[in-house]
Amino acid sequence: MLHTIALIEDDSDLREIISQHLTQACFTVKAYSIASLFLKEIDELSPSAVVLDLTLPDYDGFEICKIIRNSVLTRNLPIIIISGRTKESDKILGLEIGADDYLAKPFSCRELEARLKAVLRRNKHDRSGMRIINNWVSIDLRRHLLVVNNEIMELTPCEFKIMILLSEQPGWVYSRDQILQRLWGNGKIVIDRTIDVHITHLREKLGQQAKILKNIRGAGYRLE
């Protein structure tokens, strides 16, 4: 699964250099020159992480960091600050208000890439018993619940098994036969339309996040 990175940097040359490098490193990059547009699009974008400059035309980067951390929908979103402010006090402030990392300019794009991968790994495993799908959807493995936009959704045993299977390899297409095998093995004869019914119920519970559950015509289903 490709991670989407929101890059907020007003220097057009640096923005282009970072975007090109991260794209070559198999990230999807959405770049912004102003923070207000990022804030407008953040819910629809659903980024995996934010790379944030501090000195922006319309906002101070510290304020953007606070906005992200104060929202229940984005409070776990990884943030890496990139800045020409090299004072220790600036670095400490950035980390104290919620940034996961602070990278002083100038820096190498390879170092930024490595730090991004590190914060994404930490974020994936930062909640015990939770399988995080994206910033708005996660699975409670212990209680067999779906958490969508910070709301708890009850799952039937079959719905839970389907979500667990699809989330094992996001982006991978699972056929109806594979899903049936996971649900009932070879010991029960079930028509494959049963899967469609469970998928429909899951989409209803996902609500606005239902777009992550894709029907690949003639092939099966995948989770994005």
C-alpha positions as CSV (number, residue, x, y, z in Angstrom):
1,M,0.0,0.0,0.0
2,L,1.4,3.4,-1.0
3,H,1.5,5.9,1.8
4,T,0.2,9.4,1.1
5,I,2.4,12.2,2.4
6,A,1.2,15.7,2.8
7,L,4.1,18.1,2.2
8,I,3.6,21.7,3.3
9,E,6.5,23.8,2.1
10,D,6.4,27.3,0.5
11,D,9.8,27.1,-1.1
12,S,8.9,25.9,-4.6
13,D,12.3,24.5,-5.4
14,L,12.6,22.6,-2.2
15,R,9.0,21.4,-2.5
16,E,9.7,20.0,-6.0
17,I,12.9,18.3,-4.9
18,I,11.3,16.6,-1.9
19,S,8.2,15.6,-3.9
20,Q,10.3,14.0,-6.6
21,H,12.5,12.1,-4.2
22,L,9.6,10.7,-2.1
23,T,7.7,9.8,-5.3
24,Q,10.7,7.8,-6.5
25,A,10.7,6.2,-3.0
26,C,7.2,4.9,-3.7
27,F,5.3,7.5,-1.6
28,T,2.3,9.3,-3.0
29,V,2.9,13.1,-2.4
30,K,0.4,15.9,-2.2
31,A,2.3,19.1,-2.0
32,Y,1.0,22.5,-0.7
33,S,2.5,25.9,-0.7
34,I,0.1,27.2,1.9
35,A,-1.4,25.5,5.0
36,S,-4.9,26.7,4.6
37,L,-5.5,24.6,1.5
38,F,-4.0,21.6,3.4
39,L,-6.4,22.1,6.3
40,K,-9.3,22.3,3.8
41,E,-8.4,19.0,2.1
42,I,-7.1,17.0,5.0
43,D,-10.2,14.9,5.6
44,E,-10.5,13.9,2.0
45,L,-6.8,13.4,1.6
46,S,-6.4,11.1,4.6
47,P,-2.6,11.4,4.6
48,S,-0.3,8.8,6.3
49,A,2.0,11.5,7.5
50,V,2.7,15.3,7.3
51,V,6.0,16.9,6.4
52,L,5.6,20.5,7.7
53,D,7.7,23.6,7.2
54,L,7.4,26.1,10.1
55,T,7.6,29.4,8.1
56,L,4.6,29.6,5.9
57,P,2.8,32.5,4.3
58,D,-0.5,32.0,6.0
59,Y,0.2,30.0,9.2
60,D,3.0,29.4,11.6
61,G,3.9,25.7,11.4
62,F,3.7,25.3,15.2
63,E,0.0,26.3,14.9
64,I,-0.7,23.7,12.2
65,C,0.9,21.1,14.5
66,K,-1.4,22.1,17.3
67,I,-4.5,22.0,15.0
68,I,-3.6,18.5,13.9
69,R,-3.0,17.2,17.4
70,N,-6.2,18.8,18.8
71,S,-8.5,17.0,16.4
72,V,-9.8,13.6,17.3
73,L,-9.5,12.6,13.7
74,T,-5.9,13.5,13.2
75,R,-4.3,13.4,16.6
76,N,-2.3,10.3,15.8
77,L,-1.1,11.6,12.4
78,P,2.7,11.5,12.2
79,I,4.3,14.9,11.8
80,I,7.9,15.7,10.7
81,I,8.8,19.3,11.0
82,I,11.4,20.6,8.5
83,S,12.7,24.1,9.2
84,G,15.6,26.5,8.9
85,R,15.1,27.3,12.6
86,T,18.0,25.4,14.1
87,K,17.9,26.7,17.7
88,E,17.5,24.0,20.4
89,S,14.5,25.9,21.8
90,D,12.7,25.6,18.5
91,K,13.3,21.9,18.2
92,I,12.2,21.3,21.8
93,L,9.0,23.4,21.2
94,G,8.2,21.5,18.1
95,L,8.5,18.1,19.8
96,E,6.6,19.3,22.9
97,I,3.6,20.4,20.9
98,G,3.3,17.1,19.1
99,A,5.8,16.7,16.2
100,D,7.2,13.2,15.9
101,D,10.5,14.4,14.5
102,Y,12.3,17.7,13.7
103,L,14.7,18.0,10.8
104,A,16.8,21.1,10.4
105,K,17.5,22.6,7.0
106,P,19.6,21.9,5.0
107,F,19.0,18.1,5.1
108,S,19.3,15.2,2.6
109,C,16.1,13.8,1.1
110,R,17.4,10.3,1.9
111,E,17.4,11.3,5.6
112,L,13.9,12.6,5.4
113,E,12.8,9.4,3.7
114,A,14.4,7.3,6.4
115,R,12.8,9.4,9.2
116,L,9.4,9.1,7.4
117,K,9.6,5.4,7.3
118,A,10.6,5.2,10.9
119,V,7.6,7.3,12.1
120,L,5.3,5.3,9.9
121,R,6.5,2.1,11.5
122,R,6.1,3.5,15.0
123,N,2.6,4.8,14.2
124,K,1.5,1.4,12.8
125,H,2.3,-0.4,16.1
126,D,1.7,2.4,18.6
127,R,-1.6,1.1,19.9
128,S,-1.6,-2.4,21.5
129,G,-4.3,-4.6,20.2
130,M,-5.2,-2.3,17.4
131,R,-4.7,-2.8,13.6
132,I,-4.6,0.6,12.1
133,I,-5.9,0.9,8.5
134,N,-5.6,4.6,8.2
135,N,-6.0,7.7,10.4
136,W,-9.8,7.2,10.6
137,V,-10.3,3.4,10.6
138,S,-8.8,0.8,12.9
139,I,-9.7,-2.7,14.1
140,D,-9.7,-3.6,17.8
141,L,-8.3,-7.1,17.7
142,R,-9.1,-7.9,21.3
143,R,-12.7,-6.8,21.4
144,H,-13.5,-7.6,17.7
145,L,-14.7,-4.0,17.1
146,L,-14.3,-1.6,14.2
147,V,-13.4,2.0,15.1
148,V,-14.4,4.5,12.4
149,N,-13.9,8.3,12.9
150,N,-13.4,7.6,16.6
151,E,-16.8,5.8,16.9
152,I,-17.0,2.1,17.8
153,M,-18.9,-0.2,15.5
154,E,-19.9,-3.7,16.5
155,L,-18.9,-6.5,14.1
156,T,-20.4,-9.9,13.6
157,P,-17.9,-12.8,13.7
158,C,-18.0,-13.0,9.9
159,E,-17.5,-9.3,9.4
160,F,-14.5,-9.3,11.7
161,K,-12.9,-12.2,9.9
162,I,-13.3,-10.5,6.6
163,M,-11.8,-7.3,7.8
164,I,-8.9,-9.2,9.4
165,L,-8.2,-11.0,6.1
166,L,-8.4,-7.9,3.9
167,S,-6.2,-5.9,6.3
168,E,-3.5,-8.5,6.3
169,Q,-2.3,-7.2,2.9
170,P,-3.9,-3.9,2.0
171,G,-4.1,-3.5,-1.7
172,W,-4.2,-7.2,-2.3
173,V,-7.3,-8.6,-4.1
174,Y,-8.9,-11.5,-2.3
175,S,-11.3,-13.7,-4.3
176,R,-14.7,-14.8,-2.9
177,D,-13.3,-18.3,-2.7
178,Q,-10.5,-17.1,-0.5
179,I,-12.8,-15.2,1.7
180,L,-15.2,-18.2,2.0
181,Q,-12.3,-20.4,2.9
182,R,-11.2,-18.1,5.7
183,L,-14.8,-17.9,7.0
184,W,-15.9,-21.5,6.9
185,G,-13.1,-23.7,5.5
186,N,-14.2,-26.7,3.5
187,G,-16.8,-27.8,6.0
188,K,-19.8,-25.8,4.8
189,I,-21.4,-25.1,1.5
190,V,-22.2,-21.4,1.1
191,I,-23.2,-19.4,-2.0
192,D,-20.7,-16.7,-2.8
193,R,-23.5,-14.0,-2.6
194,T,-23.2,-14.4,1.1
195,I,-19.9,-12.5,0.9
196,D,-21.6,-9.6,-0.9
197,V,-24.1,-9.3,1.9
198,H,-21.3,-9.1,4.5
199,I,-19.4,-6.6,2.5
200,T,-22.5,-4.4,2.1
201,H,-23.0,-4.5,5.9
202,L,-19.3,-3.6,6.4
203,R,-19.6,-0.6,4.0
204,E,-22.6,0.6,6.0
205,K,-20.6,0.5,9.2
206,L,-17.6,2.2,7.5
207,G,-19.9,5.1,6.5
208,Q,-17.8,7.9,4.9
209,Q,-14.8,5.6,4.9
210,A,-16.5,2.9,2.9
211,K,-14.4,4.0,-0.1
212,I,-11.5,2.0,1.3
213,L,-13.3,-1.3,0.7
214,K,-13.2,-1.9,-3.1
215,N,-15.0,-4.4,-5.2
216,I,-12.8,-5.5,-8.1
217,R,-15.2,-6.7,-10.8
218,G,-14.6,-10.4,-11.6
219,A,-11.8,-10.7,-9.1
220,G,-12.9,-10.0,-5.5
221,Y,-12.3,-7.4,-2.9
222,R,-9.5,-5.4,-1.5
223,L,-8.8,-2.9,1.3
224,E,-7.0,0.3,0.5
